[in-house]
Amino acid sequence: MDGIFTGASSHDDDSTVFTDTVDGTTSLPAYCIKVIDTPPFQRLRGLWALGVTKFVFPGAVHTRFEHSLGVAYKAHKVARHIWKQQGGERAALAGGLAVDMEEEDVKFVTLAGLAHDLGHGPLSHPFDHFVERMGVPDWKHEHMSARILEYLADTYDVGISRSDVARITDLIHGAPAEHQQLGGGGGGGLWRPGRRFLFDIVANKRNGVDVDKVDYLQRDAFMCGVRVGCDFDRLLKKNFIKVLGDEVCYPWSEYGNVLDLFRAREAMHRKVYTNRKNKAVELMAVDALVAAEPLLRIRERLQSPQDYLSLDDSVLSTIEHYRINYRRPLDDAEERALTAAQGIVRRLRTRQLYRFGNQMTVPPEYLADSRWESMKCRFTPAEVAACYGGSEVPGGLRPEDIICDENKIDHTMGGANPAERVGFFASHDSRDKFYITQHQVVGILPHFFQERVLRVFTPHQDERYVRAIEEALARWCSRHFGGGVQLATPVRPRRPREGGGAAAGAGAGIPPHVLAREVAMREVVGCMRQQG
């Protein structure tokens, strides 16, 4: 193996040592290497961990490959420590607290960390939005990860059985599933009582503290050049982890560091994942895929793991160089689709991004009492466009001139405080766990742990559209939240019209060829978004 496995070598314990950008010198056992050295896993080298974020943060060029290795390394480190310290007879002989765990469980947890992202598509999480626009119901990349892992185990000699795949899949999903064919409804055929703590390691549905989160936050922040306050390495120190009451727990002295983990997640969402330029690029990339669907037929590839494995982040280059690579005649519909898709990719390459209008934060009381859940269906291009009362835009503001984007920023569990669900212990020899509630640390925590940020973008470069969608958003917010709601930035003042009158202002100051190009682009984007 090359790349991240710089100077790889085998040790006596049958593990392979490699050098990682974030973790330094690390190792993985031989059963991981068998999985890594297969085409389905090697595909992850072609998937950027943060999708098109590299257009905004140039250093964000790390891939799902090294992230998956990092999660596997951390999962193995935690699981092996628990097994050595508390696993059955070993713990009993040492006078410790025994847990129902076998060495084989270390393997399952490690492979879950390794395989958890096998099902990701191009562009990272925006691919899920593309699939949604294609009308595919109930799509989750975790489900595709399970299907690819099953295909990998059946196709390549990696020493993983069907029952092993079922266990690994459960750990990826973070909860036992029903496996009736194995003779144990409700997961009982695979998991005995007392093993719930195993699900806390890779995908923790209990409180969100897991090695996947630790690795992606640490790796993303490092590669993007963003500073966050969590001491990630300290959080996973061996002596800081103990299983009490079937739950992975931490010393109470690490409460602040656990909080910092959730704050780091919030900070990365605010600074990177929902960065408004980054969102503009993501919206354009998804629009390019939607426009190119008649040619690429991505939806058809979602049906089988073998076809799905042909997808990676070369998809934008495929669109860009389609005529050169395929050299086949196109019918009229395909020609229009390719022209629209290539136009969007060309705009990405030349930094002509969708323009940001403005944003507002949903009042927290609307989130706390769940009113927003019933209201958010009204945050649509059609409803926002209907709120525009100006005449500055030629022909009026239409739904296809607006892109509505809702962003959720939280600490991983909606409006709840996830730290209240983390178990702590007082000292190394403690036999009981306890929880730290919010009223015990009043003054250092917010009252509500979630924000919903509503944004509007326009595919047009014309400044008049930017002002129009901004005004439309302000009016929409006043209609639904009252007059006291403030946008993120003050509404831009309208520029004085030259020559007087609405007719003169419609195209004033814009050269005819530029105006014609804007009208043509408006028609192309409108048709494309209607198809999506």
C-alpha positions as CSV (number, residue, x, y, z in Angstrom):
1,M,0.0,0.0,0.0
2,D,1.2,3.5,-0.7
3,G,0.1,7.0,0.3
4,I,-0.8,7.0,4.0
5,F,1.0,3.7,4.5
6,T,4.4,5.3,4.2
7,G,7.1,2.8,5.2
8,A,4.5,0.2,6.2
9,S,6.0,-2.9,7.9
10,S,4.7,-6.0,9.6
11,H,5.3,-6.6,13.3
12,D,5.4,-9.8,15.3
13,D,1.9,-9.2,16.5
14,D,0.7,-9.5,12.9
15,S,-0.2,-5.8,12.7
16,T,0.9,-3.3,10.1
17,V,2.5,0.0,11.1
18,F,1.8,3.2,9.2
19,T,2.2,7.0,9.5
20,D,-0.9,9.1,9.7
21,T,-1.2,12.9,9.3
22,V,-3.2,13.3,12.5
23,D,-2.3,10.3,14.7
24,G,1.4,9.9,13.8
25,T,2.8,6.3,14.0
26,T,-0.1,3.9,14.3
27,S,-1.0,0.3,13.5
28,L,-3.9,-1.9,12.4
29,P,-4.2,-5.7,12.8
30,A,-4.0,-8.1,9.8
31,Y,-7.7,-8.6,9.5
32,C,-8.0,-4.9,8.7
33,I,-5.3,-5.0,6.0
34,K,-7.2,-7.8,4.2
35,V,-10.2,-5.4,3.9
36,I,-8.1,-2.4,3.1
37,D,-6.4,-4.2,0.2
38,T,-9.7,-4.6,-1.8
39,P,-11.1,-2.4,-4.6
40,P,-14.3,-1.4,-2.7
41,F,-12.1,0.0,0.2
42,Q,-9.5,1.5,-2.1
43,R,-12.4,3.5,-3.8
44,L,-12.4,5.7,-0.6
45,R,-9.1,7.2,-1.9
46,G,-11.2,8.9,-4.5
47,L,-13.8,10.4,-2.1
48,W,-12.9,13.7,-0.4
49,A,-13.9,13.6,3.2
50,L,-15.4,17.1,3.0
51,G,-16.6,16.9,-0.6
52,V,-16.3,20.2,-2.4
53,T,-15.1,22.1,0.7
54,K,-11.7,22.2,-0.9
55,F,-13.0,25.0,-3.2
56,V,-13.2,27.2,-0.1
57,F,-10.7,25.7,2.3
58,P,-7.8,24.7,0.0
59,G,-6.3,22.2,2.5
60,A,-9.4,20.1,2.8
61,V,-8.2,17.5,0.4
62,H,-8.1,14.5,2.8
63,T,-10.2,11.5,1.8
64,R,-12.6,9.0,3.3
65,F,-9.7,6.5,3.1
66,E,-7.5,8.1,5.8
67,H,-10.5,9.0,7.9
68,S,-11.6,5.4,7.9
69,L,-8.2,4.2,8.9
70,G,-8.1,6.7,11.7
71,V,-11.5,5.6,13.0
72,A,-10.4,2.0,12.9
73,Y,-7.2,2.8,14.8
74,K,-9.1,4.6,17.5
75,A,-11.9,2.0,17.7
76,H,-9.3,-0.8,18.1
77,K,-7.4,1.2,20.7
78,V,-10.5,1.8,22.8
79,A,-12.0,-1.7,22.4
80,R,-8.7,-3.5,23.1
81,H,-8.2,-1.4,26.2
82,I,-11.6,-2.4,27.6
83,W,-11.1,-6.1,26.8
84,K,-7.7,-6.2,28.4
85,Q,-8.8,-4.3,31.5
86,Q,-12.4,-5.6,32.0
87,G,-12.9,-8.6,29.7
88,G,-14.3,-11.5,31.7
89,E,-11.9,-13.6,33.7
90,R,-9.0,-11.2,33.0
91,A,-10.8,-8.4,34.9
92,A,-12.0,-10.8,37.7
93,L,-8.4,-11.9,38.3
94,A,-7.3,-8.3,38.5
95,G,-10.1,-7.5,41.0
96,G,-11.7,-5.2,38.4
97,L,-15.2,-4.8,37.1
98,A,-15.8,-7.6,34.5
99,V,-17.8,-7.0,31.4
100,D,-19.2,-9.6,29.0
101,M,-16.7,-9.2,26.2
102,E,-14.5,-11.5,24.1
103,E,-11.5,-10.8,22.0
104,E,-13.5,-11.3,18.9
105,D,-15.6,-8.2,19.9
106,V,-12.5,-6.1,19.5
107,K,-12.3,-7.3,15.9
108,F,-15.9,-6.5,15.2
109,V,-15.6,-3.0,16.7
110,T,-12.4,-2.3,14.7
111,L,-13.9,-3.4,11.4
112,A,-17.0,-1.3,12.1
113,G,-14.8,1.7,12.4
114,L,-12.9,0.7,9.2
115,A,-16.1,0.1,7.1
116,H,-18.5,2.7,8.4
117,D,-18.0,5.1,5.4
118,L,-17.9,2.5,2.6
119,G,-21.3,3.7,1.4
120,H,-20.5,7.4,1.0
121,G,-21.1,8.8,-2.5
122,P,-19.4,11.6,-4.4
123,L,-19.4,15.1,-2.9
124,S,-19.8,13.7,0.7
125,H,-23.1,14.6,2.4
126,P,-24.4,16.8,-0.4
127,F,-24.8,13.6,-2.4
128,D,-27.6,12.7,0.0
129,H,-29.4,15.9,-1.1
130,F,-28.9,14.9,-4.7
131,V,-30.5,11.5,-4.0
132,E,-33.4,13.1,-2.3
133,R,-34.0,15.4,-5.3
134,M,-33.9,12.3,-7.5
135,G,-36.9,11.1,-5.5
136,V,-35.2,8.1,-3.9
137,P,-36.9,7.4,-0.6
138,D,-35.2,6.4,2.7
139,W,-31.7,6.7,1.3
140,K,-28.9,6.5,3.9
141,H,-25.2,6.0,3.1
142,E,-24.9,3.8,6.2
143,H,-27.3,1.3,4.6
144,M,-25.1,1.3,1.5
145,S,-22.0,0.8,3.7
146,A,-23.7,-2.4,4.9
147,R,-24.5,-3.6,1.4
148,I,-20.9,-2.9,0.2
149,L,-19.4,-4.7,3.2
150,E,-21.6,-7.7,2.4
151,Y,-20.5,-7.6,-1.2
152,L,-16.9,-7.2,-0.2
153,A,-17.0,-10.2,2.2
154,D,-18.7,-12.4,-0.4
155,T,-16.3,-11.4,-3.2
156,Y,-12.9,-11.2,-1.6
157,D,-11.1,-13.6,0.8
158,V,-11.1,-11.4,3.9
159,G,-12.2,-13.9,6.4
160,I,-15.6,-12.2,7.3
161,S,-18.7,-14.4,7.4
162,R,-22.3,-13.3,6.9
163,S,-22.9,-13.3,10.7
164,D,-19.8,-11.2,11.1
165,V,-21.2,-8.7,8.6
166,A,-24.4,-8.5,10.5
167,R,-22.6,-7.7,13.8
168,I,-20.3,-5.1,12.1
169,T,-23.4,-3.5,10.5
170,D,-25.1,-3.2,13.8
171,L,-22.1,-1.5,15.3
172,I,-22.0,0.9,12.3
173,H,-25.7,1.7,12.9
174,G,-25.1,2.2,16.6
175,A,-27.9,-0.3,17.7
176,P,-28.7,-4.0,17.4
177,A,-31.1,-4.8,14.5
178,E,-33.4,-7.7,13.8
179,H,-31.7,-10.7,12.2
180,Q,-34.5,-13.3,12.0
181,Q,-32.5,-15.4,9.6
182,L,-29.9,-16.0,12.3
183,G,-32.6,-17.2,14.8
184,G,-32.5,-14.3,17.1
185,G,-35.3,-11.7,16.7
186,G,-34.5,-8.2,18.1
187,G,-30.7,-8.9,17.6
188,G,-30.8,-11.5,20.4
189,G,-29.1,-14.1,18.1
190,L,-26.1,-11.9,17.9
191,W,-25.8,-9.8,21.0
192,R,-26.2,-11.0,24.6
193,P,-27.4,-8.6,27.3
194,G,-24.6,-6.6,28.8
195,R,-23.0,-5.7,25.5
196,R,-24.7,-2.4,24.9
197,F,-21.4,-0.6,25.7
198,L,-19.9,-1.9,22.4
199,F,-22.2,0.3,20.5
200,D,-20.8,3.4,22.3
201,I,-17.4,3.1,20.6
202,V,-18.0,3.8,16.8
203,A,-21.5,5.3,16.5
204,N,-22.7,6.3,19.9
205,K,-26.5,6.9,19.8
206,R,-26.6,7.3,23.5
207,N,-24.7,10.6,23.8
208,G,-22.6,11.1,20.7
209,V,-19.1,10.6,22.2
210,D,-17.5,8.2,19.7
211,V,-14.3,7.6,17.8
212,D,-15.9,8.6,14.5
213,K,-16.7,12.0,15.8
214,V,-13.3,12.4,17.4
215,D,-11.5,11.5,14.2
216,Y,-13.5,13.6,11.7
217,L,-13.4,16.7,13.9
218,Q,-9.7,16.4,14.7
219,R,-8.9,15.6,11.0
220,D,-11.2,18.2,9.4
221,A,-10.1,21.0,11.7
222,F,-6.4,20.2,11.1
223,M,-6.7,20.0,7.3
224,C,-8.9,23.1,7.1
225,G,-6.6,25.1,9.4
226,V,-9.4,25.8,11.9
227,R,-8.6,25.9,15.6
228,V,-11.0,24.1,18.0
229,G,-10.6,23.7,21.7
230,C,-10.9,20.0,22.4
231,D,-8.0,17.9,23.5
232,F,-8.9,14.9,21.3
233,D,-6.0,12.7,22.2
234,R,-6.6,13.1,26.0
235,L,-10.2,12.1,25.6
236,L,-9.2,8.7,24.3
237,K,-6.4,8.0,26.8
238,K,-6.5,4.4,28.0
239,N,-6.8,5.3,31.7
240,F,-9.7,7.6,31.0
241,I,-12.1,5.0,29.7
242,K,-14.0,2.5,31.8
243,V,-17.2,0.5,31.3
244,L,-19.7,1.0,34.2
245,G,-23.3,-0.1,34.0
246,D,-22.9,-1.3,30.4
247,E,-21.8,2.2,29.3
248,V,-18.5,3.7,28.3
249,C,-17.7,6.3,31.0
250,Y,-15.1,9.0,31.6
251,P,-13.5,10.5,34.7
252,W,-15.4,13.5,36.0
253,S,-12.3,15.6,35.6
254,E,-12.8,15.3,31.8
255,Y,-16.3,16.9,31.8
256,G,-14.8,20.1,30.4
257,N,-13.1,18.2,27.6
258,V,-16.3,16.3,26.8
259,L,-18.1,19.6,26.5
260,D,-15.2,20.8,24.3
261,L,-15.9,17.9,21.9
262,F,-19.5,19.1,21.4
263,R,-18.4,22.7,21.1
264,A,-15.8,21.6,18.5
265,R,-18.6,20.0,16.5
266,E,-20.6,23.2,16.8
267,A,-17.6,25.3,15.8
268,M,-16.8,23.2,12.7
269,H,-20.4,23.4,11.6
270,R,-20.4,27.1,12.0
271,K,-17.0,27.8,10.5
272,V,-16.6,25.1,7.9
273,Y,-19.5,22.7,7.2
274,T,-22.2,25.5,6.9
275,N,-19.8,28.2,5.7
276,R,-21.9,30.3,3.3
277,K,-19.4,30.1,0.5
278,N,-19.1,26.3,1.0
279,K,-22.8,26.0,0.9
280,A,-22.9,27.9,-2.4
281,V,-20.4,25.5,-3.9
282,E,-22.3,22.5,-2.6
283,L,-25.6,23.8,-4.0
284,M,-23.9,24.2,-7.4
285,A,-22.3,20.8,-7.3
286,V,-25.7,19.1,-6.6
287,D,-27.3,21.2,-9.3
288,A,-24.6,20.0,-11.7
289,L,-25.4,16.3,-10.8
290,V,-29.1,16.9,-11.3
291,A,-28.6,18.5,-14.6
292,A,-26.2,15.7,-15.8
293,E,-28.4,12.9,-14.6
294,P,-29.8,12.1,-18.1
295,L,-26.2,11.4,-19.1
296,L,-24.6,9.9,-15.9
297,R,-27.7,7.9,-14.8
298,I,-26.5,7.9,-11.2
299,R,-29.9,7.0,-9.9
300,E,-29.7,3.6,-11.6
301,R,-26.3,2.9,-9.9
302,L,-27.9,3.1,-6.5
303,Q,-29.6,-0.2,-7.0
304,S,-26.5,-2.5,-6.7
305,P,-23.2,-2.2,-4.7
306,Q,-21.2,-3.2,-7.8
307,D,-22.6,-0.3,-9.9
308,Y,-22.5,2.1,-6.9
309,L,-18.7,1.5,-6.5
310,S,-18.1,3.2,-9.9
311,L,-19.0,6.6,-8.3
312,D,-16.3,8.8,-6.8
313,D,-15.4,12.5,-6.8
314,S,-14.2,12.4,-10.4
315,V,-17.8,13.0,-11.3
316,L,-17.3,16.7,-11.8
317,S,-14.4,16.1,-14.1
318,T,-16.6,13.5,-15.9
319,I,-19.2,16.2,-16.6
320,E,-16.5,18.8,-17.6
321,H,-14.8,16.5,-20.1
322,Y,-17.8,14.4,-21.2
323,R,-17.5,15.1,-24.9
324,I,-13.8,14.2,-25.0
325,N,-14.1,11.1,-22.9
326,Y,-17.1,9.6,-24.5
327,R,-17.1,11.0,-28.1
328,R,-20.7,9.9,-28.9
329,P,-23.5,11.8,-30.5
330,L,-26.1,13.3,-28.1
331,D,-29.8,13.8,-28.7
332,D,-31.4,17.2,-28.0
333,A,-32.3,16.4,-24.4
334,E,-28.8,15.1,-23.6
335,E,-27.3,18.1,-25.3
336,R,-29.3,20.5,-23.2
337,A,-28.5,18.5,-20.0
338,L,-24.8,18.5,-20.7
339,T,-24.7,22.2,-21.6
340,A,-26.5,23.1,-18.3
341,A,-24.3,20.8,-16.2
342,Q,-21.0,22.0,-17.9
343,G,-22.1,25.6,-17.4
344,I,-22.4,25.1,-13.7
345,V,-19.0,23.3,-13.4
346,R,-17.4,26.1,-15.5
347,R,-18.8,28.6,-13.0
348,L,-17.3,26.6,-10.2
349,R,-13.9,26.7,-11.9
350,T,-14.1,30.4,-12.6
351,R,-15.5,31.3,-9.1
352,Q,-18.8,32.6,-10.4
353,L,-20.6,31.1,-7.4
354,Y,-24.3,31.3,-6.5
355,R,-24.8,34.7,-4.8
356,F,-25.7,34.8,-1.1
357,G,-28.7,37.0,-0.2
358,N,-29.0,37.0,3.6
359,Q,-29.8,34.7,6.5
360,M,-31.7,34.7,9.7
361,T,-31.8,32.5,12.8
362,V,-35.1,30.8,13.7
363,P,-36.1,32.2,17.1
364,P,-35.2,29.6,19.8
365,E,-38.7,29.5,21.2
366,Y,-39.9,28.1,17.8
367,L,-37.4,25.3,18.1
368,A,-38.1,24.6,21.8
369,D,-41.8,24.0,21.4
370,S,-41.4,22.3,18.0
371,R,-43.4,25.0,16.1
372,W,-40.7,25.2,13.5
373,E,-41.1,21.6,12.5
374,S,-44.6,22.4,11.3
375,M,-43.6,25.7,9.8
376,K,-40.5,24.8,7.8
377,C,-42.5,23.4,4.9
378,R,-43.4,27.0,4.2
379,F,-39.7,28.0,3.7
380,T,-39.8,27.3,-0.1
381,P,-38.7,29.3,-3.1
382,A,-42.3,29.8,-4.2
383,E,-43.4,31.2,-0.8
384,V,-40.3,33.4,-0.4
385,A,-40.6,34.7,-4.0
386,A,-44.3,35.6,-3.3
387,C,-43.2,37.9,-0.6
388,Y,-41.2,40.1,-2.9
389,G,-42.9,43.4,-3.6
390,G,-40.3,45.2,-5.7
391,S,-40.1,45.8,-9.4
392,E,-36.3,45.9,-9.8
393,V,-36.0,42.4,-11.2
394,P,-37.0,42.0,-14.9
395,G,-40.2,40.0,-15.1
396,G,-40.5,39.8,-11.3
397,L,-38.9,37.4,-8.9
398,R,-39.7,33.7,-9.7
399,P,-39.2,30.6,-7.6
400,E,-36.3,29.4,-9.8
401,D,-34.5,32.7,-8.9
402,I,-34.3,31.6,-5.3
403,I,-32.6,28.7,-3.5
404,C,-33.7,28.2,0.1
405,D,-31.2,26.5,2.4
406,E,-31.8,25.5,6.0
407,N,-28.8,24.7,8.2
408,K,-28.9,23.0,11.6
409,I,-26.1,23.7,14.1
410,D,-26.2,21.8,17.4
411,H,-24.1,19.8,19.8
412,T,-25.2,16.5,18.2
413,M,-28.6,15.8,19.9
414,G,-30.9,18.6,18.7
415,G,-31.9,21.0,21.4
416,A,-30.8,18.7,24.3
417,N,-27.5,18.8,26.2
418,P,-25.6,15.6,25.2
419,A,-23.2,16.0,28.1
420,E,-26.0,15.2,30.5
421,R,-26.2,11.7,29.0
422,V,-22.4,10.9,29.4
423,G,-21.5,8.7,32.3
424,F,-18.7,9.8,34.6
425,F,-16.8,8.2,37.5
426,A,-15.0,9.7,40.4
427,S,-11.7,7.8,40.5
428,H,-9.8,5.0,38.8
429,D,-11.2,2.4,41.3
430,S,-14.8,3.7,41.2
431,R,-17.5,1.0,40.7
432,D,-20.4,3.4,40.0
433,K,-21.2,6.0,37.4
434,F,-23.0,9.3,37.7
435,Y,-24.3,12.0,35.4
436,I,-23.6,15.8,35.6
437,T,-26.8,17.7,34.9
438,Q,-27.1,21.2,33.4
439,H,-28.2,22.9,36.7
440,Q,-25.0,21.7,38.3
441,V,-22.9,23.7,35.9
442,V,-25.2,26.7,35.4
443,G,-23.5,29.7,33.8
444,I,-21.2,27.8,31.4
445,L,-23.8,26.2,29.1
446,P,-26.5,27.7,26.8
447,H,-30.2,27.2,27.6
448,F,-30.8,25.6,24.2
449,F,-28.3,23.6,22.2
450,Q,-29.5,24.1,18.6
451,E,-29.8,26.8,15.9
452,R,-31.6,26.7,12.6
453,V,-30.2,29.2,10.1
454,L,-32.3,30.0,7.1
455,R,-30.4,31.3,4.0
456,V,-31.3,32.4,0.5
457,F,-29.1,32.2,-2.6
458,T,-29.6,33.0,-6.2
459,P,-28.0,31.4,-9.2
460,H,-27.7,34.8,-10.9
461,Q,-24.7,37.1,-10.7
462,D,-26.8,40.3,-11.2
463,E,-26.8,42.4,-8.0
464,R,-30.5,43.1,-8.5
465,Y,-31.4,39.5,-7.8
466,V,-29.3,39.6,-4.6
467,R,-31.1,42.6,-3.3
468,A,-34.5,41.1,-4.4
469,I,-34.0,37.7,-2.6
470,E,-32.7,39.6,0.5
471,E,-35.9,41.7,0.5
472,A,-38.1,38.7,-0.1
473,L,-36.5,36.8,2.9
474,A,-37.0,39.8,5.2
475,R,-40.6,40.0,4.2
476,W,-41.1,36.3,4.6
477,C,-39.5,36.4,8.1
478,S,-41.8,39.3,9.1
479,R,-44.8,37.4,7.9
480,H,-44.0,34.2,9.8
481,F,-42.0,35.4,12.9
482,G,-43.2,39.0,13.4
483,G,-41.5,42.3,12.9
484,G,-38.9,41.9,15.5
485,V,-36.8,39.3,13.6
486,Q,-33.4,40.6,12.5
487,L,-31.5,39.3,9.5
488,A,-27.8,38.5,9.9
489,T,-26.8,41.7,8.1
490,P,-28.9,44.9,7.4
491,V,-30.9,44.8,4.2
492,R,-28.9,46.4,1.4
493,P,-30.3,49.8,0.4
494,R,-31.6,49.9,-3.2
495,R,-29.4,51.8,-5.6
496,P,-31.0,54.8,-7.2
497,R,-32.4,54.1,-10.7
498,E,-31.0,55.9,-13.6
499,G,-33.4,57.6,-16.0
500,G,-36.4,57.2,-13.7
501,G,-39.3,54.8,-13.9
502,A,-39.5,51.1,-13.5
503,A,-39.0,50.4,-17.2
504,A,-35.8,52.4,-17.4
505,G,-34.5,50.7,-14.2
506,A,-35.1,47.2,-15.5
507,G,-32.0,47.0,-17.5
508,A,-30.3,50.3,-16.7
509,G,-26.5,50.2,-16.6
510,I,-26.2,46.6,-17.9
511,P,-24.7,46.0,-21.4
512,P,-27.1,44.3,-23.8
513,H,-24.9,41.1,-24.2
514,V,-24.6,40.7,-20.4
515,L,-28.4,41.1,-20.0
516,A,-29.0,38.5,-22.7
517,R,-26.6,36.1,-21.0
518,E,-28.4,36.6,-17.6
519,V,-31.8,35.9,-19.3
520,A,-30.4,32.8,-21.0
521,M,-28.9,31.5,-17.7
522,R,-32.2,32.1,-15.9
523,E,-34.0,30.0,-18.4
524,V,-31.5,27.1,-18.2
525,V,-31.4,27.1,-14.4
526,G,-35.1,27.3,-14.2
527,C,-35.6,24.3,-16.4
528,M,-33.0,22.4,-14.5
529,R,-34.4,23.0,-11.1
530,Q,-37.9,22.1,-12.3
531,Q,-36.5,18.7,-13.5
532,G,-34.8,18.3,-10.1
